[in-house]
């Protein structure tokens, strides 16, 4: 038997980043990745695994909801002690609270907040001193009146702001039902429900929710709903808007629940007359309220500066009063005691008289402390907030929407921003997607060509009159592709557009004989619409089927499984059974993840890669399409694993990802799509003005490097005079800087942070373009999972524990210094573009700059994938479409 001691976590300082590797999963934790498993006997290991699984189940799915059973919630396990023997239910009521004060707490809390300002506190102390007869030199009301005036004006302003919060809360709380609910059934076919989630994630396009098939079938009538006794076991209340894990237990069976079956508080139901649901989270437990956080008293740099100025003035006041008191003591000793005409009847010593006079001088010289300064600043801020609301240059006439300042305390922060972090799609661009080109079986289509494939010098719109489902809005000029589609001779072209029509989560409704698509993302809408115009129209769907018109022939496919898209997988797949019984998997996703899962024999891979590079250089958004034929035996074996993973209460997402990964292998590449997303109006001019104000622009996007770079040129973030550095180019610079710092200090200590020379010579504009995978590696964030081996466990010696501790400390210090060097280098650049980054990496980049530069940053986004970035920044002044009420919103 081999006996091994615990190995230490090491890092390779000379390793170079792999620019094409996919970033590690956001679900990995430090404990999972940095710690080697101890060696232990197999039985102990298995027992520990079973116990850990049980603990995970208890922790992850400890929330229980029983339908139509009030007595269920009176059980002792659902009570929590709030004070001594006073208990309350752990389930919150449906009322929410975003206000700061109530009639009882307004006065004490507001006074507490105001007396945090040193000037107010100083005048309170001064007022107390003026009530002491031995030291007062002025009447007490000379201080009380101005202090009350200052406190009163500020209190009235705070009261007005809080009354507005009360009104908003009352408006929401007066709604019939506003909670996170499990969708049981609806008036729509197959119990679909259309929702708008602009208040949650800023996205205005319609999404759809879908109930379980069993509840759709059995719970349509109110009588059946009244006797419904299902039990839901799910996760505890949390702030993850796009995640939900739970199980419905009903009639002796278990049914998996996910976020697609939950209607969140804050979403608006559209195109659906009636829906029935079971409340899962209410009031403060809802996900939107878990995201709102506690209302805090925010301080700006001006507040801090004024406090510092008052502190300084106060110190000078004390020194001056002390000098005068010392002088008075000396005078009393030399002159006052010997002058009979100055006798006041008090036989106090000169030192005691000097002590009393010290406080008297504090009172006399109180005008040195500018108590009116705070009032002046508050009035200025109030006026500025109105000017923001009235600014016609920030008015958006198309939607009749003006800028809105919801606070009067952060105005001056807007003028002190040093770094702007912006998403690309929907922020720099319009988020209106148009199908432009494609590559099928190695052949590129989309240029202006005639029916024989010869290029044309003029643009001639293709004729789609043969297609009864064409919407007439597609601008396409390649007649050669249309001829190939109509001849139906190339199987790859048929499979390509069939995939676009099947592999999606788009919903359709037919009104006045027209097909109207509702897509969760503009990309999906553009692709499904393109397939419709090319003869493969998506007609309808149920919970288990999807109906397609293939060149006029209507076919219905059984949907066996949908393998969802997320920011880690970067792909989605659908497993279908066609009318002939053949089972296929259709998959679309980013090229980096698709190419890793292709069958070794894919002759068109290189041609497709070349086409992708051309599309990216034209600033087009790309996706790769592929498929796989699955045998009935293979699918049946996989389905069992899929059902087990779907019903897992603990680590369900990880279990599903493993099952998805197993089936998404050896794929056959069909081609790639290219979609255009035009720039917003005025983007180049805005970036130019920000650059003149010495504000650095960072673009954080999930697009390909080439696409992001070309968008940088389009919006004039990059110019021909810009010296562009790529991640792989600056690795040597950072490694050299790290080695020099280690040689100078001998260790990565904070105390050894010496001033370093600039990375770049001044003169030419510098820009940095990096990928998410490079960012992980250069910041030592790339981790590999350790294999959990069954080994005997031996205790560590003292020397081993000390060595392990020292190694971990060295790694942490190296990581911190590497991060600091990266931020220093990036901040020397006029522009930084981070591509292929996940939402978590967006937040990490913002946090790095905030941490090491102590600068005021502005983050702008328009969707749920930007929420982490928005929450990470210091200032929250703008959010394009209103994910939630932020201090400032600007319409775009």
Residue, then its C-alpha position, 0 to 999 in steps of 0.5 A: x500500500x502506498x502511503x502519501x502525506x498531504x501535498x501542498x497547493x503549488x503554483x507555476x510562476x512561469x506558466x503562460x495563460x492559455x487564451x482559448x481555455x474556458x474559465x473555471x466554474x463559478x460554483x467552485x469554492x476555495x475549499x474545493x479547490x485549494x485543499x487536498x483531501x486527507x487520506x482516510x480509510x474507505x469506510x470512514x470516507x464513505x460514511x463522511x460522504x453520506x453524512x455530508x450529502x444529508x447535511x447538504x440536503x438539510x441545508x439546501x432544501x430546508x424550506x417547506x411549503x404545504x398547500x391549503x394547510x395553515x396548521x402545518x406552519x404552526x409546528x415548532x420547527x417553523x418557529x424562531x425565538x426573537x426575544x426570551x420566550x417570544x416566538x414568531x414564524x420564520x415565514x415572512x408576511x407579504x408586506x415589504x419595507x424599504x423605508x428607513x423610519x417610522x413615526x416612533x423611530x424617525x426622531x432618534x434615528x434621524x438625530x443619530x445620523x445627523x450627529x454623525x456629522x462632526x459639526x452637529x456633534x460639536x454644536x451639541x457639546x457647545x450647547x451643553x457647555x453653555x448651560x454651565x454658568x461658570x464657563x458660559x460667555x454667551x446665552x444658550x439660545x444663540x447656539x440652540x436656534x441655529x442648531x435646530x434650524x440646521x437639524x430641522x432643514x435636514x430632517x424635513x428633507x430626509x422625511x420627504x424622501x422617506x415619505x416617498x418610500x412609504x408611498x411606494x411600499x404602500x402601493x406595492x403592499x396593497x396589491x392582491x398578491x405579490x410574492x414568489x409563487x410556484x406556477x400551477x396552471x394558467x389560462x394559456x394552453x399547456x399552462x404557459x405564462x408570459x412575464x416581463x422582468x424589467x424590474x428584476x433584470x432590466x430586460x423588457x422582452x417577454x419571457x415565458x414560464x411553464x407549469x408542471x404537466x401534472x399540475x396543468x392537467x389536474x389543477x385548472x378548476x378552483x375546486x381542484x385547487x381548493x383540495x390541492x395538498x402538495x408539499x414543496x421542499x426547496x432552498x432557503x430564501x436567497x437573492x439568486x434571481x435566476x436560480x431555484x432548486x426544489x421538489x414538489x411532493x404530491x400523490x406519492x411522486x416527486x417532481x423537480x422544480x426549477x426557476x422556469x416554474x417560478x413567478x418572481x415578485x416584481x415581474x409583470x404577467x403579459x398576454x395571460x388572463x389567469x394564472x394559479x400558483x402556490x406562494x413559496x416566498x413572501x414579503x422580505x423573503x422574496x428574491x427581489x427583496x433579498x437583492x434590495x439590501x438594507x437602506x443605509x446612510x450613504x456618505x460621499x467624498x464631500x461629506x468626508x472632506x467636510x468632516x475632515x475640515x471640521x476636525x482640522x478647524x476643531x483642533x485649531x480651535x482647541x489649540x487656540x483656546x488652550x493658548x489663550x487659557x494658558x495666557x490667562x492663567x499666567x496673567x492671573x498669577x502675575x496681575x489678577x491676584x494682586x489687583x484688588x479692583x479685579x476681585x470677583x469674590x471667588x477665591x479660585x486658583x489661577x490654574x482653575x480660572x484658566x481651566x474655566x476660561x478654556x471652555x469659555x474661549x471654546x464658546x466665544x470662538x465657536x463661529x470658527x466651525x461653519x455649521x451653515x456649511x452643511x445646510x448650504x451643501x444640502x440646498x445645493x444638492x437639492x437644486x442639482x437633483x432638480x436640474x438632473x430631472x429637468x435636463x433636456x439633454x438626458x431626455x429620451x423622446x422616443x419613450x418620453x422618459x427623463x433622467x431621474x435622481x432618486x437621491x440628493x446625497x450623491x450628486x457630486x460623485x457623478x463629477x468625480x468618476x475616474x473609471x467607467x465599466x460598461x457592458x457592450x450588448x445593449x449598452x454600447x450597441x442597440x441590442x436589436x439583432x439582425x441575421x446577416x451571414x452564416x457558414x454551412x458545411x464550410x461554405x459562407x453565405x450572406x454576400x450579394x450573389x446571384x442564383x449561380x453563386x456569382x457575386x453581384x455589384x448591386x444589392x438585390x433583395x432575395x424573393x421570399x414570396x414562395x414562403x407563406x411564413x416569411x415576415x418580409x423584414x429580412x434584408x438578405x442578398x444571397x440568392x445562391x443560398x435561397x436556391x440551395x434551400x429550395x432545391x433541398x439537395x443539401x442535407x446539411x442546409x436543411x439540418x442547419x435551419x431545422x436546428x435554428x427552428x428547434x433549439x431555442x426557448x422562444x414562445x409564439x402566439x398567433x394573432x390575426x393569422x400572424x406569428x409573433x415570437x417572444x424570445x428571452x434574448x434578441x439573439x434567439x429571436x433573430x435566429x428563429x425569425x431567420x429560420x422562419x424566413x428561410x422556410x423553417x417556421x416555428x409554429x407552436x410548442x407544448x410542454x413536450x412537443x414542438x411543431x415546425x413547418x419545414x418548407x411547407x410540411x408541418x411536423x411535430x417533434x417530441x422534446x425529450x430534454x432541454x439542456x439549458x444555457x448558462x454563462x458557464x456552459x455557454x451553450x444550450x441543447x435540445x434532444x428531440x424525437x422526430x416523427x420517424x422515431x429517430x433521436x437527435x441532439x441539437x446544440x448551439x453555443x460559443x465556438x470555444x465550447x463547441x469545438x472542444x466537444x466535436x467528433x475528431x472527424x469534422x472536415x469543415x472545422x477549419x473552414x468554419x473557424x476561418x468564417x468565424x474570424x471573418x464574421x468577428x472582424x465585421x463586428x458580428x456576433x457568432x454562434x456555432x451549430x452542431x448535432x448528434x444522432x443518439x441511439x435508443x439504448x444510449x438515450x434510455x441509459x442517459x435519461x435515467x441519469x438525467x431524471x436522478x439529477x433533476x430530482x437531486x435536492x443537493x447540488x442539483x446544478x452540478x449533477x445536471x452539468x455532469x449529465x449534460x456533459x456526458x451526452x454533449x460529446x462527439x458532435x457533428x459541426x453544421x456551421x455558424x451564424x453571424x448576427x449584427x448588433x448596431x451601435x447606439x446613437x452618439x456612442x463615439x461622441x460620448x466616448x470622445x468626451x469622456x476621454x477628454x475628461x480623463x475618464x478611463x473606459x473599460x468594456x466588459x463583454x462575453x463576445x469573441x476577442x475579434x468582435x470586441x476589438x472591432x467594436x472598439x474601433x467602431x465606437x472610437x475607443x480604439x484608433x489607428x494611433x492606439x498601441x494595443x497590448x494583448x494578454x499574452x503580450x503583457x504576461x512577460x511584463x507582469x512576470x518581470x515586475x513580479x520577479x523584480x519586486x521579489x528580488x528587492x524585498x525577498x518576499x511579497x510583503x505589503x511593507x515592501x511595496x515600493x514605487x515602481x516605474x510605469x509599464x509603458x513610456x508616455x506619449x502614445x495612447x495605450x489599450x489593453x485587450x484581454x480574455x476571461x481565461x487569461x484574466x483567471x490565470x494571470x491573477x492566479x485564479x485558475x484552479x484545478x479540481x483535486x481528485x478525491x482519492x481513498x487514502x489512509x489518514x495520518x496526522x500532520x507534524x508541526x513542521x508540515x503544518x507550519x510549512x503548509x501555512x507558510x506556503x499558503x501565505x506566500x501564494x496569497x501574497x503573490x496573488x495580491x501583488x500580481x493583482x496589484x501589478x495588473x491593475x497598475x498596468x491596466x490603469x495606465x491604458x486609456x482603454x481596456x477591453x475584457x472579452x469572453x468574461x463571465x458575470x462573476x469576472x465582470x464583478x471581479x474586475x470592478x472590485x480590483x480597481x475599486x480595491x487598489x485604486x480607491x477611485x470612484x467607479x461607474x458601472x453601466x449595464x442593461x441585463x441580468x448578466x450585469x447585476x454582479x458588476x453593478x452591485x460591485x461598484x462604489x457608485x450606482x448612478x446609472x442603469x439603462x433599463x431599471x433593474x431596480x430603483x437605483x440612485x440615478x437612472x438615465x434612459x437609453 
